[in-house]
Amino acid sequence: MPRYNAPFEIHVHGQIPLRKDVKFEQLQDALKPMWKYAGARSLSDASSSSYEDEPGIKFDAHEHLLQMCWTVAGDDDFRQTLDEVCMNLNELADAGAAIEITFYDADFDEEDGAPDSESRDDFMMLFVGPNPAAIMQVQRDLLIQDVVNMMERHFDGAELGGVVAEIDKLFAKRFDALVSSLEIGKPPRGNGGHGGGHGGGRKPRHLH
């Protein structure tokens, strides 16, 4: 059922390449935890966002893409819903992809709030993919993009080859450890490809 007076407006944003054989019915089943959380009876009923300027949840059958720019009212329990959705999408994904999740404090008002008040905003990144290598690849690409963008304020891009090489070494070491742990029948260390974090400051909404 719809959540009234929910503490957060939760924005889900990402674009996930899907296998060419994936049908709408499979996607609806994979995203069932999300649309049931929104109080809908189907993916079609829940596909529209809380905000009209957001595209919502769209399945591009021609391009084999799941596109999400969707906001729902909710609480911290939505994180469990996201875990279920990511596990389901791993089965349908054709390549690694990142999903950005932003929790906006519904009660926080930047203009009218007390000077010392702080919002409960939170931001996390989740990753999905057909296998651990695909997930690590998109994690690696995003990290290099972030590091290069930051360091290009101080160095020419041509000087950063060594930095990129060191990041690649770290991911190669992590992947080798993962393969080794799987070979001896132990679960891989870490978070299984689902990363999270706290962002500083209030993030602007995605506008399209």
URQUI-V622139 format. One record per residue. N is the residue number from 1. RES is the residue in one letter. SS is DSSP state (helix for helix, strand for strand, loop for the rest). BURIAL is I if it has 9 or more other C-alpha atoms within 8 Angstrom, else O. D_FIRST is the distance of its C-alpha to the first C-alpha in Angstrom with 2 decimals. Layout:
# URQUI-V622139
n | res | ss | burial | d_first
N | RES | SS | BURIAL | D_FIRST
N | RES | SS | BURIAL | D_FIRST
This chain:
# URQUI-V622139
n | res | ss | burial | d_first
1 | M | loop | O | 0.00
2 | P | loop | O | 3.83
3 | R | loop | O | 6.39
4 | Y | loop | O | 9.22
5 | N | loop | O | 12.68
6 | A | loop | I | 12.00
7 | P | loop | I | 15.55
8 | F | strand | I | 15.73
9 | E | strand | I | 15.53
10 | I | strand | I | 15.93
11 | H | strand | I | 18.24
12 | V | strand | I | 18.98
13 | H | strand | I | 22.41
14 | G | strand | I | 24.70
15 | Q | strand | I | 26.71
16 | I | strand | I | 27.18
17 | P | strand | I | 30.08
18 | L | strand | I | 29.21
19 | R | loop | I | 31.69
20 | K | loop | O | 33.23
21 | D | loop | O | 32.18
22 | V | loop | I | 28.41
23 | K | loop | O | 26.62
24 | F | helix | O | 23.31
25 | E | helix | O | 22.09
26 | Q | helix | O | 22.96
27 | L | helix | I | 21.21
28 | Q | helix | I | 17.98
29 | D | helix | O | 18.27
30 | A | helix | I | 19.22
31 | L | loop | I | 16.30
32 | K | helix | I | 13.74
33 | P | helix | I | 12.59
34 | M | helix | I | 11.93
35 | W | helix | I | 10.17
36 | K | helix | I | 7.88
37 | Y | helix | I | 7.31
38 | A | loop | I | 6.64
39 | G | loop | I | 3.89
40 | A | loop | I | 7.32
41 | R | loop | O | 9.71
42 | S | loop | I | 12.62
43 | L | helix | I | 14.33
44 | S | helix | O | 15.78
45 | D | helix | I | 12.61
46 | A | helix | I | 11.62
47 | S | loop | I | 15.32
48 | S | loop | I | 15.71
49 | S | loop | I | 15.60
50 | S | loop | O | 14.56
51 | Y | loop | O | 18.38
52 | E | loop | O | 20.49
53 | D | loop | O | 23.37
54 | E | loop | I | 21.63
55 | P | loop | I | 22.02
56 | G | strand | I | 18.63
57 | I | strand | I | 18.75
58 | K | strand | I | 21.86
59 | F | strand | I | 23.82
60 | D | strand | I | 27.52
61 | A | loop | O | 29.05
62 | H | loop | O | 32.54
63 | E | loop | O | 32.53
64 | H | loop | I | 30.38
65 | L | strand | I | 28.08
66 | L | strand | I | 24.45
67 | Q | strand | I | 23.98
68 | M | strand | I | 21.10
69 | C | strand | I | 20.98
70 | W | strand | I | 17.29
71 | T | strand | I | 15.44
72 | V | strand | I | 11.89
73 | A | strand | I | 10.95
74 | G | strand | I | 10.93
75 | D | loop | O | 13.33
76 | D | loop | O | 16.19
77 | D | loop | O | 14.24
78 | F | helix | I | 13.63
79 | R | helix | O | 17.33
80 | Q | helix | O | 16.92
81 | T | helix | I | 14.65
82 | L | helix | I | 17.53
83 | D | helix | O | 20.09
84 | E | helix | I | 18.72
85 | V | helix | I | 18.57
86 | C | helix | I | 22.09
87 | M | helix | I | 23.48
88 | N | helix | I | 22.26
89 | L | helix | I | 23.67
90 | N | helix | I | 26.94
91 | E | loop | O | 27.53
92 | L | loop | I | 27.26
93 | A | strand | I | 28.88
94 | D | loop | I | 32.44
95 | A | loop | I | 33.25
96 | G | loop | I | 32.07
97 | A | strand | I | 29.63
98 | A | strand | I | 28.06
99 | I | strand | I | 24.50
100 | E | strand | I | 24.25
101 | I | strand | I | 21.30
102 | T | strand | I | 21.42
103 | F | strand | I | 19.50
104 | Y | strand | I | 20.25
105 | D | strand | I | 20.42
106 | A | loop | O | 18.45
107 | D | loop | O | 20.82
108 | F | loop | I | 24.01
109 | D | loop | O | 26.35
110 | E | loop | O | 29.39
111 | E | loop | O | 31.44
112 | D | loop | O | 30.84
113 | G | loop | O | 30.29
114 | A | loop | O | 33.15
115 | P | loop | O | 35.66
116 | D | loop | O | 35.03
117 | S | loop | O | 31.22
118 | E | loop | O | 29.42
119 | S | loop | O | 26.03
120 | R | loop | O | 23.80
121 | D | loop | I | 23.59
122 | D | strand | I | 23.86
123 | F | strand | I | 24.76
124 | M | strand | I | 25.04
125 | M | strand | I | 26.38
126 | L | strand | I | 25.34
127 | F | strand | I | 27.66
128 | V | strand | I | 27.41
129 | G | loop | I | 30.28
130 | P | loop | I | 31.99
131 | N | loop | O | 34.12
132 | P | helix | I | 34.98
133 | A | helix | O | 37.78
134 | A | helix | I | 35.55
135 | I | helix | I | 33.15
136 | M | helix | I | 36.17
137 | Q | helix | I | 37.65
138 | V | helix | I | 34.81
139 | Q | helix | I | 34.75
140 | R | helix | I | 38.51
141 | D | helix | O | 38.43
142 | L | helix | O | 35.96
143 | L | helix | O | 37.99
144 | I | helix | I | 41.23
145 | Q | helix | O | 39.86
146 | D | helix | O | 38.81
147 | V | helix | O | 42.11
148 | V | helix | I | 44.29
149 | N | helix | O | 42.65
150 | M | helix | O | 43.28
151 | M | helix | O | 46.80
152 | E | loop | I | 47.93
153 | R | loop | O | 48.08
154 | H | loop | O | 51.08
155 | F | loop | O | 52.40
156 | D | loop | O | 53.14
157 | G | helix | O | 50.84
158 | A | helix | O | 53.87
159 | E | helix | O | 54.36
160 | L | helix | I | 51.01
161 | G | helix | O | 51.78
162 | G | helix | O | 52.48
163 | V | helix | O | 49.16
164 | V | helix | I | 47.31
165 | A | helix | O | 49.54
166 | E | helix | O | 48.70
167 | I | helix | I | 44.94
168 | D | helix | I | 45.57
169 | K | helix | O | 47.54
170 | L | helix | O | 44.69
171 | F | helix | I | 42.26
172 | A | helix | O | 44.99
173 | K | helix | O | 45.52
174 | R | helix | O | 41.82
175 | F | helix | I | 41.69
176 | D | helix | O | 44.89
177 | A | helix | I | 43.49
178 | L | helix | I | 40.35
179 | V | helix | O | 42.55
180 | S | helix | O | 44.79
181 | S | helix | I | 42.04
182 | L | helix | I | 40.68
183 | E | helix | O | 44.21
184 | I | loop | O | 44.77
185 | G | loop | O | 41.50
186 | K | loop | O | 39.76
187 | P | loop | O | 36.30
188 | P | loop | I | 36.69
189 | R | loop | O | 36.62
190 | G | loop | O | 34.16
191 | N | loop | O | 30.50
192 | G | loop | O | 30.68
193 | G | loop | I | 30.32
194 | H | loop | I | 27.21
195 | G | loop | I | 28.59
196 | G | loop | O | 27.19
197 | G | loop | O | 28.70
198 | H | loop | O | 28.55
199 | G | loop | O | 29.65
200 | G | loop | O | 31.92
201 | G | loop | O | 31.15
202 | R | loop | O | 28.25
203 | K | loop | O | 27.78
204 | P | loop | O | 27.68
205 | R | loop | O | 24.81
206 | H | loop | O | 25.60
207 | L | loop | O | 26.81
208 | H | loop | O | 27.90
